[in-house]
Amino acid sequence: MSVLNDLYGVVMSRKTEPQEGSYTCYLFEKGTDKICKKVGEEAAETIIAAKNGDNDELKNEIADLLYHVCVLAADRGLDITEVEDVLRERSNKIGNLKQFHVSDHNT
């Protein structure tokens, strides 16, 4: 079992068996909009940490982002193993470079 699965398991246990004082339970109580806001905030903080070149800060922001993504998945009834399945499927593809449309900004 991966760390991400372990984390998701804890998140799910907070959803099904709320504990007083739990930040995860607080997020579930506030609902999807609050959870989405936190995912957005953590994504922005991850970008800032990367741009600052501080890997200690970056690893913590990525961890925060992954935690909030797990809460969002649980809130929406999406099992994290479904996300892992998509990643596994994508990793099996060879030559998966997408062709990007190049825009002519001079016209």
N, C-alpha and C positions, 0 to 999 in steps of 0.2 A: 504494500500500500504506500502511495506517495504522500509526501507532506501536504500536498494540495488536497488529497482525499481526506487526510486526517483533519485538516482545517475545515473542510466542507462538513465533515461529520460533526465537529463541534458546533458549527453554525446551525446545522439542522437540529441538533439536540436543544439548542437555545430556542429554536422556533417551536419545537414540539413540547418542550418542558422549560418554559420561561423561568429565569432566575432573577430575583430582585437585584437591581444594581448592575445588571449586565448591559454593556454598551450594545451588544448585538441585539438584545431584546428591545432596547430603546429604539434602534433603527427599525426593527420590525413593527413596533408600535407606531412610529411616525409614518411608515408606509413607503411605497415605491418612489414617490417624488423625492423624499429625503434621501433615500438610498442612492438614487440616480445622481442627485446633487453631490453626494460624497464621492461617488465614482468619478465624476467630473473634476472635483477638487483635487482628488488624489492623482488623476491623470495629469493635470496641470502641474502639480508639485513634482511629479516624476520628470516631466519635461524640463522644468527649471533646474532640478538637481543634475540632470544630464548635461544641460547647457553650462552649468557651473563647473562641470568637470570633477565633482566630488563624489567618488564612488561609495564612500561610507554613507553619505546622504542618499545617494541613488538607490542603494540596496534597501534602505529602510522605506523609501517612498514606493519602490516596486512592491515590497511586502505589504504596505498599507493598501496599495491599489489591488493586489490580488485578494486580500482579505475582503475588501468592499465588493469586488466582483463576485466572490463566493456568496456574500450576503445577497447581492442582487439576483444571482442565479437561484438561490434558495427561495427568495421572495417570489420569484416568477414561476416556481415549480420546475425549474430546469436542473436536472441532476448533473453534477460536474463531470461525471463520466461521459455524458453526451458531448461535452466540450472536448474532453480528452480523445474521444473517438474521432472527432473532426480533425484534431491536430495529428492524430496517428495516420488518418487517411491522407492528409496533406503531406506528411513526411514521407509517405511511400511513393509519391509522384516524382518522376524524374523529368528534369527540364521544365519545371513549372514556372518559368519566367513569363510574367504577363507582358503583353505588348501594350505599351502606353501610347495614347493618342498625343501627338505633339501638336500644340497650338501655335499658330503664327501670330504673335502678339503685335506684329507691325501692321496688321490689316484691320 
